[in-house]
Amino acid sequence: TSVQISILPYSLNDEYDDGLYASFWLDRFWQLKNWQFNAALGLTYRSAEIIDHYYGIPKGQEIEGLD
């Protein structure tokens, strides 16, 4: 079994400096005779500043009439 926890509250990038990234992953492996089974479960959080940086429309390129 392995557990990974990441929390990144600070970035050197000025465009999303106030952003927050966090993740939690849990992995488990089982051996049953010649069979190996594994399962993974994970959660990831990205704040609005990070989402806007990667998927948002840059300022000045907005489409008029859409709010």
PDB file with SEQRES, HELIX, SHEET and CRYST1 records, atoms N, CA, C and O in Angstrom:
SEQRES   1 A   67  THR SER VAL GLN ILE SER ILE LEU PRO TYR SER LEU ASN          
SEQRES   2 A   67  ASP GLU TYR ASP ASP GLY LEU TYR ALA SER PHE TRP LEU          
SEQRES   3 A   67  ASP ARG PHE TRP GLN LEU LYS ASN TRP GLN PHE ASN ALA          
SEQRES   4 A   67  ALA LEU GLY LEU THR TYR ARG SER ALA GLU ILE ILE ASP          
SEQRES   5 A   67  HIS TYR TYR GLY ILE PRO LYS GLY GLN GLU ILE GLU GLY          
SEQRES   6 A   67  LEU ASP                                                      
HELIX    1 AA1 ASP A   14  TYR A   16  5                                   3    
HELIX    2 AA2 ALA A   48  TYR A   55  1                                   8    
SHEET    1 AA1 3 SER A   2  LEU A   8  0                                        
SHEET    2 AA1 3 TYR A  21  LEU A  32 -1                                        
SHEET    3 AA1 3 TRP A  35  ARG A  46 -1                                        
CRYST1    1.000    1.000    1.000  90.00  90.00  90.00 P 1           1          
ATOM      1  N   THR A   1       0.849  -1.174   0.000  1.00  0.00           N  
ATOM      2  CA  THR A   1       0.000   0.000   0.000  1.00  0.00           C  
ATOM      3  C   THR A   1       0.891   1.232   0.000  1.00  0.00           C  
ATOM      4  O   THR A   1       1.893   1.285   0.714  1.00  0.00           O  
ATOM      5  N   SER A   2       0.527   2.211  -0.795  1.00  0.00           N  
ATOM      6  CA  SER A   2       1.262   3.477  -0.778  1.00  0.00           C  
ATOM      7  C   SER A   2       0.281   4.641  -0.760  1.00  0.00           C  
ATOM      8  O   SER A   2      -0.816   4.567  -1.313  1.00  0.00           O  
ATOM      9  N   VAL A   3       0.708   5.716  -0.109  1.00  0.00           N  
ATOM     10  CA  VAL A   3      -0.096   6.927   0.017  1.00  0.00           C  
ATOM     11  C   VAL A   3       0.761   8.097  -0.431  1.00  0.00           C  
ATOM     12  O   VAL A   3       1.917   8.221  -0.028  1.00  0.00           O  
ATOM     13  N   GLN A   4       0.192   8.951  -1.259  1.00  0.00           N  
ATOM     14  CA  GLN A   4       0.895  10.154  -1.699  1.00  0.00           C  
ATOM     15  C   GLN A   4      -0.003  11.362  -1.454  1.00  0.00           C  
ATOM     16  O   GLN A   4      -1.156  11.381  -1.884  1.00  0.00           O  
ATOM     17  N   ILE A   5       0.523  12.360  -0.768  1.00  0.00           N  
ATOM     18  CA  ILE A   5      -0.210  13.593  -0.503  1.00  0.00           C  
ATOM     19  C   ILE A   5       0.662  14.757  -0.970  1.00  0.00           C  
ATOM     20  O   ILE A   5       1.825  14.861  -0.582  1.00  0.00           O  
ATOM     21  N   SER A   6       0.099  15.626  -1.797  1.00  0.00           N  
ATOM     22  CA  SER A   6       0.817  16.803  -2.292  1.00  0.00           C  
ATOM     23  C   SER A   6      -0.035  18.039  -2.072  1.00  0.00           C  
ATOM     24  O   SER A   6      -1.215  18.055  -2.419  1.00  0.00           O  
ATOM     25  N   ILE A   7       0.555  19.063  -1.500  1.00  0.00           N  
ATOM     26  CA  ILE A   7      -0.109  20.354  -1.352  1.00  0.00           C  
ATOM     27  C   ILE A   7       0.885  21.411  -1.795  1.00  0.00           C  
ATOM     28  O   ILE A   7       1.965  21.540  -1.219  1.00  0.00           O  
ATOM     29  N   LEU A   8       0.513  22.173  -2.826  1.00  0.00           N  
ATOM     30  CA  LEU A   8       1.394  23.185  -3.383  1.00  0.00           C  
ATOM     31  C   LEU A   8       0.703  24.544  -3.298  1.00  0.00           C  
ATOM     32  O   LEU A   8      -0.056  24.906  -4.198  1.00  0.00           O  
ATOM     33  N   PRO A   9       0.954  25.298  -2.230  1.00  0.00           N  
ATOM     34  CA  PRO A   9       0.249  26.570  -2.038  1.00  0.00           C  
ATOM     35  C   PRO A   9       0.939  27.769  -2.668  1.00  0.00           C  
ATOM     36  O   PRO A   9       0.404  28.877  -2.617  1.00  0.00           O  
ATOM     37  N   TYR A  10       2.112  27.577  -3.260  1.00  0.00           N  
ATOM     38  CA  TYR A  10       2.861  28.729  -3.766  1.00  0.00           C  
ATOM     39  C   TYR A  10       3.476  28.390  -5.111  1.00  0.00           C  
ATOM     40  O   TYR A  10       3.932  27.267  -5.327  1.00  0.00           O  
ATOM     41  N   SER A  11       3.488  29.354  -6.007  1.00  0.00           N  
ATOM     42  CA  SER A  11       4.079  29.167  -7.324  1.00  0.00           C  
ATOM     43  C   SER A  11       4.952  30.368  -7.657  1.00  0.00           C  
ATOM     44  O   SER A  11       4.672  31.484  -7.221  1.00  0.00           O  
ATOM     45  N   LEU A  12       5.995  30.142  -8.419  1.00  0.00           N  
ATOM     46  CA  LEU A  12       6.849  31.233  -8.874  1.00  0.00           C  
ATOM     47  C   LEU A  12       6.278  31.915 -10.114  1.00  0.00           C  
ATOM     48  O   LEU A  12       6.832  32.912 -10.579  1.00  0.00           O  
ATOM     49  N   ASN A  13       5.173  31.388 -10.655  1.00  0.00           N  
ATOM     50  CA  ASN A  13       4.521  31.959 -11.826  1.00  0.00           C  
ATOM     51  C   ASN A  13       3.579  33.079 -11.367  1.00  0.00           C  
ATOM     52  O   ASN A  13       2.659  32.827 -10.588  1.00  0.00           O  
ATOM     53  N   ASP A  14       3.800  34.314 -11.843  1.00  0.00           N  
ATOM     54  CA  ASP A  14       2.978  35.447 -11.419  1.00  0.00           C  
ATOM     55  C   ASP A  14       1.528  35.347 -11.899  1.00  0.00           C  
ATOM     56  O   ASP A  14       0.649  35.973 -11.308  1.00  0.00           O  
ATOM     57  N   GLU A  15       1.257  34.576 -12.955  1.00  0.00           N  
ATOM     58  CA  GLU A  15      -0.099  34.513 -13.507  1.00  0.00           C  
ATOM     59  C   GLU A  15      -1.059  33.734 -12.618  1.00  0.00           C  
ATOM     60  O   GLU A  15      -2.260  34.003 -12.635  1.00  0.00           O  
ATOM     61  N   TYR A  16      -0.565  32.782 -11.846  1.00  0.00           N  
ATOM     62  CA  TYR A  16      -1.446  32.079 -10.912  1.00  0.00           C  
ATOM     63  C   TYR A  16      -0.754  31.886  -9.562  1.00  0.00           C  
ATOM     64  O   TYR A  16      -0.787  30.804  -8.976  1.00  0.00           O  
ATOM     65  N   ASP A  17      -0.132  32.955  -9.091  1.00  0.00           N  
ATOM     66  CA  ASP A  17       0.598  32.914  -7.830  1.00  0.00           C  
ATOM     67  C   ASP A  17      -0.313  32.626  -6.640  1.00  0.00           C  
ATOM     68  O   ASP A  17       0.134  32.030  -5.659  1.00  0.00           O  
ATOM     69  N   ASP A  18      -1.577  33.036  -6.704  1.00  0.00           N  
ATOM     70  CA  ASP A  18      -2.511  32.783  -5.602  1.00  0.00           C  
ATOM     71  C   ASP A  18      -3.188  31.425  -5.730  1.00  0.00           C  
ATOM     72  O   ASP A  18      -4.077  31.112  -4.938  1.00  0.00           O  
ATOM     73  N   GLY A  19      -2.796  30.617  -6.698  1.00  0.00           N  
ATOM     74  CA  GLY A  19      -3.438  29.327  -6.935  1.00  0.00           C  
ATOM     75  C   GLY A  19      -3.018  28.276  -5.917  1.00  0.00           C  
ATOM     76  O   GLY A  19      -1.991  28.406  -5.251  1.00  0.00           O  
ATOM     77  N   LEU A  20      -3.831  27.239  -5.813  1.00  0.00           N  
ATOM     78  CA  LEU A  20      -3.565  26.136  -4.902  1.00  0.00           C  
ATOM     79  C   LEU A  20      -3.780  24.824  -5.648  1.00  0.00           C  
ATOM     80  O   LEU A  20      -4.791  24.649  -6.328  1.00  0.00           O  
ATOM     81  N   TYR A  21      -2.832  23.911  -5.519  1.00  0.00           N  
ATOM     82  CA  TYR A  21      -2.949  22.571  -6.079  1.00  0.00           C  
ATOM     83  C   TYR A  21      -2.782  21.582  -4.937  1.00  0.00           C  
ATOM     84  O   TYR A  21      -1.861  21.708  -4.129  1.00  0.00           O  
ATOM     85  N   ALA A  22      -3.667  20.604  -4.870  1.00  0.00           N  
ATOM     86  CA  ALA A  22      -3.572  19.572  -3.840  1.00  0.00           C  
ATOM     87  C   ALA A  22      -4.003  18.238  -4.445  1.00  0.00           C  
ATOM     88  O   ALA A  22      -4.903  18.186  -5.283  1.00  0.00           O  
ATOM     89  N   SER A  23      -3.353  17.167  -4.010  1.00  0.00           N  
ATOM     90  CA  SER A  23      -3.747  15.838  -4.482  1.00  0.00           C  
ATOM     91  C   SER A  23      -3.526  14.803  -3.390  1.00  0.00           C  
ATOM     92  O   SER A  23      -2.679  14.966  -2.512  1.00  0.00           O  
ATOM     93  N   PHE A  24      -4.306  13.743  -3.468  1.00  0.00           N  
ATOM     94  CA  PHE A  24      -4.220  12.610  -2.547  1.00  0.00           C  
ATOM     95  C   PHE A  24      -4.393  11.345  -3.371  1.00  0.00           C  
ATOM     96  O   PHE A  24      -5.376  11.214  -4.100  1.00  0.00           O  
ATOM     97  N   TRP A  25      -3.449  10.409  -3.268  1.00  0.00           N  
ATOM     98  CA  TRP A  25      -3.515   9.149  -4.002  1.00  0.00           C  
ATOM     99  C   TRP A  25      -3.272   7.993  -3.039  1.00  0.00           C  
ATOM    100  O   TRP A  25      -2.422   8.065  -2.151  1.00  0.00           O  
ATOM    101  N   LEU A  26      -4.033   6.940  -3.236  1.00  0.00           N  
ATOM    102  CA  LEU A  26      -3.900   5.722  -2.452  1.00  0.00           C  
ATOM    103  C   LEU A  26      -3.808   4.550  -3.421  1.00  0.00           C  
ATOM    104  O   LEU A  26      -4.699   4.361  -4.249  1.00  0.00           O  
ATOM    105  N   ASP A  27      -2.740   3.762  -3.328  1.00  0.00           N  
ATOM    106  CA  ASP A  27      -2.530   2.589  -4.186  1.00  0.00           C  
ATOM    107  C   ASP A  27      -2.462   1.347  -3.321  1.00  0.00           C  
ATOM    108  O   ASP A  27      -1.953   1.382  -2.200  1.00  0.00           O  
ATOM    109  N   ARG A  28      -2.978   0.255  -3.848  1.00  0.00           N  
ATOM    110  CA  ARG A  28      -2.949  -1.014  -3.114  1.00  0.00           C  
ATOM    111  C   ARG A  28      -2.679  -2.141  -4.101  1.00  0.00           C  
ATOM    112  O   ARG A  28      -3.264  -2.177  -5.183  1.00  0.00           O  
ATOM    113  N   PHE A  29      -1.793  -3.061  -3.731  1.00  0.00           N  
ATOM    114  CA  PHE A  29      -1.455  -4.223  -4.553  1.00  0.00           C  
ATOM    115  C   PHE A  29      -1.736  -5.499  -3.773  1.00  0.00           C  
ATOM    116  O   PHE A  29      -1.477  -5.575  -2.572  1.00  0.00           O  
ATOM    117  N   TRP A  30      -2.270  -6.504  -4.471  1.00  0.00           N  
ATOM    118  CA  TRP A  30      -2.537  -7.816  -3.881  1.00  0.00           C  
ATOM    119  C   TRP A  30      -1.929  -8.897  -4.756  1.00  0.00           C  
ATOM    120  O   TRP A  30      -1.917  -8.777  -5.982  1.00  0.00           O  
ATOM    121  N   GLN A  31      -1.431  -9.938  -4.140  1.00  0.00           N  
ATOM    122  CA  GLN A  31      -0.918 -11.101  -4.863  1.00  0.00           C  
ATOM    123  C   GLN A  31      -1.756 -12.297  -4.452  1.00  0.00           C  
ATOM    124  O   GLN A  31      -1.873 -12.594  -3.263  1.00  0.00           O  
ATOM    125  N   LEU A  32      -2.339 -12.985  -5.424  1.00  0.00           N  
ATOM    126  CA  LEU A  32      -3.119 -14.182  -5.169  1.00  0.00           C  
ATOM    127  C   LEU A  32      -2.609 -15.259  -6.118  1.00  0.00           C  
ATOM    128  O   LEU A  32      -2.937 -15.266  -7.304  1.00  0.00           O  
ATOM    129  N   LYS A  33      -1.816 -16.154  -5.587  1.00  0.00           N  
ATOM    130  CA  LYS A  33      -1.127 -17.182  -6.385  1.00  0.00           C  
ATOM    131  C   LYS A  33      -0.340 -16.512  -7.506  1.00  0.00           C  
ATOM    132  O   LYS A  33       0.567 -15.729  -7.223  1.00  0.00           O  
ATOM    133  N   ASN A  34      -0.655 -16.792  -8.763  1.00  0.00           N  
ATOM    134  CA  ASN A  34       0.076 -16.172  -9.873  1.00  0.00           C  
ATOM    135  C   ASN A  34      -0.578 -14.889 -10.373  1.00  0.00           C  
ATOM    136  O   ASN A  34      -0.147 -14.332 -11.384  1.00  0.00           O  
ATOM    137  N   TRP A  35      -1.590 -14.421  -9.696  1.00  0.00           N  
ATOM    138  CA  TRP A  35      -2.300 -13.227 -10.130  1.00  0.00           C  
ATOM    139  C   TRP A  35      -1.898 -12.040  -9.251  1.00  0.00           C  
ATOM    140  O   TRP A  35      -1.783 -12.153  -8.031  1.00  0.00           O  
ATOM    141  N   GLN A  36      -1.694 -10.924  -9.900  1.00  0.00           N  
ATOM    142  CA  GLN A  36      -1.420  -9.698  -9.152  1.00  0.00           C  
ATOM    143  C   GLN A  36      -2.517  -8.697  -9.482  1.00  0.00           C  
ATOM    144  O   GLN A  36      -2.820  -8.451 -10.649  1.00  0.00           O  
ATOM    145  N   PHE A  37      -3.109  -8.121  -8.440  1.00  0.00           N  
ATOM    146  CA  PHE A  37      -4.168  -7.145  -8.593  1.00  0.00           C  
ATOM    147  C   PHE A  37      -3.689  -5.818  -8.013  1.00  0.00           C  
ATOM    148  O   PHE A  37      -2.934  -5.786  -7.041  1.00  0.00           O  
ATOM    149  N   ASN A  38      -4.135  -4.739  -8.620  1.00  0.00           N  
ATOM    150  CA  ASN A  38      -3.831  -3.425  -8.047  1.00  0.00           C  
ATOM    151  C   ASN A  38      -5.017  -2.501  -8.247  1.00  0.00           C  
ATOM    152  O   ASN A  38      -5.810  -2.654  -9.177  1.00  0.00           O  
ATOM    153  N   ALA A  39      -5.108  -1.544  -7.349  1.00  0.00           N  
ATOM    154  CA  ALA A  39      -6.182  -0.551  -7.410  1.00  0.00           C  
ATOM    155  C   ALA A  39      -5.601   0.784  -6.965  1.00  0.00           C  
ATOM    156  O   ALA A  39      -4.709   0.843  -6.118  1.00  0.00           O  
ATOM    157  N   ALA A  40      -6.120   1.841  -7.546  1.00  0.00           N  
ATOM    158  CA  ALA A  40      -5.666   3.193  -7.186  1.00  0.00           C  
ATOM    159  C   ALA A  40      -6.884   4.105  -7.096  1.00  0.00           C  
ATOM    160  O   ALA A  40      -7.831   3.997  -7.876  1.00  0.00           O  
ATOM    161  N   LEU A  41      -6.828   4.988  -6.139  1.00  0.00           N  
ATOM    162  CA  LEU A  41      -7.880   5.974  -5.944  1.00  0.00           C  
ATOM    163  C   LEU A  41      -7.198   7.309  -5.706  1.00  0.00           C  
ATOM    164  O   LEU A  41      -6.274   7.408  -4.898  1.00  0.00           O  
ATOM    165  N   GLY A  42      -7.652   8.331  -6.406  1.00  0.00           N  
ATOM    166  CA  GLY A  42      -7.011   9.630  -6.245  1.00  0.00           C  
ATOM    167  C   GLY A  42      -7.992  10.777  -6.340  1.00  0.00           C  
ATOM    168  O   GLY A  42      -9.030  10.687  -6.996  1.00  0.00           O  
ATOM    169  N   LEU A  43      -7.638  11.854  -5.670  1.00  0.00           N  
ATOM    170  CA  LEU A  43      -8.397  13.098  -5.712  1.00  0.00           C  
ATOM    171  C   LEU A  43      -7.424  14.222  -6.035  1.00  0.00           C  
ATOM    172  O   LEU A  43      -6.306  14.246  -5.521  1.00  0.00           O  
ATOM    173  N   THR A  44      -7.845  15.148  -6.881  1.00  0.00           N  
ATOM    174  CA  THR A  44      -7.010  16.290  -7.241  1.00  0.00           C  
ATOM    175  C   THR A  44      -7.848  17.551  -7.173  1.00  0.00           C  
ATOM    176  O   THR A  44      -8.997  17.570  -7.614  1.00  0.00           O  
ATOM    177  N   TYR A  45      -7.263  18.610  -6.615  1.00  0.00           N  
ATOM    178  CA  TYR A  45      -7.930  19.911  -6.535  1.00  0.00           C  
ATOM    179  C   TYR A  45      -7.032  20.958  -7.173  1.00  0.00           C  
ATOM    180  O   TYR A  45      -5.838  21.018  -6.880  1.00  0.00           O  
ATOM    181  N   ARG A  46      -7.602  21.787  -8.047  1.00  0.00           N  
ATOM    182  CA  ARG A  46      -6.909  22.939  -8.620  1.00  0.00           C  
ATOM    183  C   ARG A  46      -7.810  24.152  -8.419  1.00  0.00           C  
ATOM    184  O   ARG A  46      -8.996  24.103  -8.745  1.00  0.00           O  
ATOM    185  N   SER A  47      -7.260  25.233  -7.888  1.00  0.00           N  
ATOM    186  CA  SER A  47      -8.065  26.427  -7.639  1.00  0.00           C  
ATOM    187  C   SER A  47      -8.415  27.123  -8.953  1.00  0.00           C  
ATOM    188  O   SER A  47      -7.869  26.796 -10.007  1.00  0.00           O  
ATOM    189  N   ALA A  48      -9.323  28.078  -8.875  1.00  0.00           N  
ATOM    190  CA  ALA A  48      -9.805  28.794 -10.065  1.00  0.00           C  
ATOM    191  C   ALA A  48      -8.675  29.516 -10.784  1.00  0.00           C  
ATOM    192  O   ALA A  48      -8.704  29.623 -12.010  1.00  0.00           O  
ATOM    193  N   GLU A  49      -7.682  30.015 -10.057  1.00  0.00           N  
ATOM    194  CA  GLU A  49      -6.563  30.722 -10.691  1.00  0.00           C  
ATOM    195  C   GLU A  49      -5.767  29.798 -11.612  1.00  0.00           C  
ATOM    196  O   GLU A  49      -5.356  30.206 -12.699  1.00  0.00           O  
ATOM    197  N   ILE A  50      -5.555  28.579 -11.188  1.00  0.00           N  
ATOM    198  CA  ILE A  50      -4.820  27.624 -12.017  1.00  0.00           C  
ATOM    199  C   ILE A  50      -5.671  27.177 -13.198  1.00  0.00           C  
ATOM    200  O   ILE A  50      -5.165  27.092 -14.317  1.00  0.00           O  
ATOM    201  N   ILE A  51      -6.942  26.892 -12.978  1.00  0.00           N  
ATOM    202  CA  ILE A  51      -7.840  26.488 -14.066  1.00  0.00           C  
ATOM    203  C   ILE A  51      -7.932  27.597 -15.112  1.00  0.00           C  
ATOM    204  O   ILE A  51      -7.843  27.323 -16.308  1.00  0.00           O  
ATOM    205  N   ASP A  52      -8.108  28.841 -14.676  1.00  0.00           N  
ATOM    206  CA  ASP A  52      -8.182  29.960 -15.613  1.00  0.00           C  
ATOM    207  C   ASP A  52      -6.890  30.115 -16.399  1.00  0.00           C  
ATOM    208  O   ASP A  52      -6.927  30.454 -17.582  1.00  0.00           O  
ATOM    209  N   HIS A  53      -5.756  29.876 -15.768  1.00  0.00           N  
ATOM    210  CA  HIS A  53      -4.467  30.019 -16.460  1.00  0.00           C  
ATOM    211  C   HIS A  53      -4.353  29.015 -17.603  1.00  0.00           C  
ATOM    212  O   HIS A  53      -3.918  29.379 -18.696  1.00  0.00           O  
ATOM    213  N   TYR A  54      -4.736  27.755 -17.373  1.00  0.00           N  
ATOM    214  CA  TYR A  54      -4.582  26.720 -18.391  1.00  0.00           C  
ATOM    215  C   TYR A  54      -5.744  26.643 -19.370  1.00  0.00           C  
ATOM    216  O   TYR A  54      -5.530  26.355 -20.548  1.00  0.00           O  
ATOM    217  N   TYR A  55      -6.977  26.895 -18.913  1.00  0.00           N  
ATOM    218  CA  TYR A  55      -8.151  26.673 -19.749  1.00  0.00           C  
ATOM    219  C   TYR A  55      -8.965  27.926 -20.026  1.00  0.00           C  
ATOM    220  O   TYR A  55      -9.911  27.874 -20.812  1.00  0.00           O  
ATOM    221  N   GLY A  56      -8.629  29.043 -19.408  1.00  0.00           N  
ATOM    222  CA  GLY A  56      -9.389  30.273 -19.582  1.00  0.00           C  
ATOM    223  C   GLY A  56      -9.028  31.007 -20.865  1.00  0.00           C  
ATOM    224  O   GLY A  56      -8.051  30.674 -21.536  1.00  0.00           O  
ATOM    225  N   ILE A  57      -9.816  31.992 -21.188  1.00  0.00           N  
ATOM    226  CA  ILE A  57      -9.580  32.833 -22.366  1.00  0.00           C  
ATOM    227  C   ILE A  57      -8.735  34.029 -21.928  1.00  0.00           C  
ATOM    228  O   ILE A  57      -9.109  34.726 -20.985  1.00  0.00           O  
ATOM    229  N   PRO A  58      -7.602  34.283 -22.595  1.00  0.00           N  
ATOM    230  CA  PRO A  58      -6.765  35.413 -22.202  1.00  0.00           C  
ATOM    231  C   PRO A  58      -7.510  36.736 -22.298  1.00  0.00           C  
ATOM    232  O   PRO A  58      -8.399  36.902 -23.133  1.00  0.00           O  
ATOM    233  N   LYS A  59      -7.137  37.676 -21.433  1.00  0.00           N  
ATOM    234  CA  LYS A  59      -7.776  38.991 -21.465  1.00  0.00           C  
ATOM    235  C   LYS A  59      -7.504  39.647 -22.811  1.00  0.00           C  
ATOM    236  O   LYS A  59      -6.397  39.570 -23.343  1.00  0.00           O  
ATOM    237  N   GLY A  60      -8.525  40.288 -23.348  1.00  0.00           N  
ATOM    238  CA  GLY A  60      -8.419  40.932 -24.650  1.00  0.00           C  
ATOM    239  C   GLY A  60      -8.878  40.028 -25.792  1.00  0.00           C  
ATOM    240  O   GLY A  60      -9.018  40.489 -26.926  1.00  0.00           O  
ATOM    241  N   GLN A  61      -9.117  38.729 -25.502  1.00  0.00           N  
ATOM    242  CA  GLN A  61      -9.581  37.801 -26.542  1.00  0.00           C  
ATOM    243  C   GLN A  61     -10.988  37.286 -26.262  1.00  0.00           C  
ATOM    244  O   GLN A  61     -11.419  36.295 -26.852  1.00  0.00           O  
ATOM    245  N   GLU A  62     -11.701  37.955 -25.368  1.00  0.00           N  
ATOM    246  CA  GLU A  62     -13.054  37.530 -25.047  1.00  0.00           C  
ATOM    247  C   GLU A  62     -13.974  37.753 -26.247  1.00  0.00           C  
ATOM    248  O   GLU A  62     -13.734  38.642 -27.064  1.00  0.00           O  
ATOM    249  N   ILE A  63     -15.006  36.958 -26.346  1.00  0.00           N  
ATOM    250  CA  ILE A  63     -15.995  37.092 -27.403  1.00  0.00           C  
ATOM    251  C   ILE A  63     -17.086  38.017 -26.902  1.00  0.00           C  
ATOM    252  O   ILE A  63     -17.673  37.773 -25.848  1.00  0.00           O  
ATOM    253  N   GLU A  64     -17.364  39.072 -27.643  1.00  0.00           N  
ATOM    254  CA  GLU A  64     -18.371  40.028 -27.213  1.00  0.00           C  
ATOM    255  C   GLU A  64     -19.744  39.380 -27.255  1.00  0.00           C  
ATOM    256  O   GLU A  64     -20.029  38.552 -28.120  1.00  0.00           O  
ATOM    257  N   GLY A  65     -20.583  39.766 -26.317  1.00  0.00           N  
ATOM    258  CA  GLY A  65     -21.949  39.254 -26.256  1.00  0.00           C  
ATOM    259  C   GLY A  65     -22.104  38.035 -25.366  1.00  0.00           C  
ATOM    260  O   GLY A  65     -23.228  37.638 -25.058  1.00  0.00           O  
ATOM    261  N   LEU A  66     -20.984  37.424 -24.942  1.00  0.00           N  
ATOM    262  CA  LEU A  66     -21.056  36.257 -24.044  1.00  0.00           C  
ATOM    263  C   LEU A  66     -20.658  36.696 -22.651  1.00  0.00           C  
ATOM    264  O   LEU A  66     -19.614  37.322 -22.469  1.00  0.00           O  
ATOM    265  N   ASP A  67     -21.469  36.377 -21.681  1.00  0.00           N  
ATOM    266  CA  ASP A  67     -21.157  36.753 -20.299  1.00  0.00           C  
ATOM    267  C   ASP A  67     -20.824  35.530 -19.496  1.00  0.00           C  
ATOM    268  O   ASP A  67     -20.532  35.634 -18.305  1.00  0.00           O  
TER     269      ASP A  67                                                      
END                                                                             
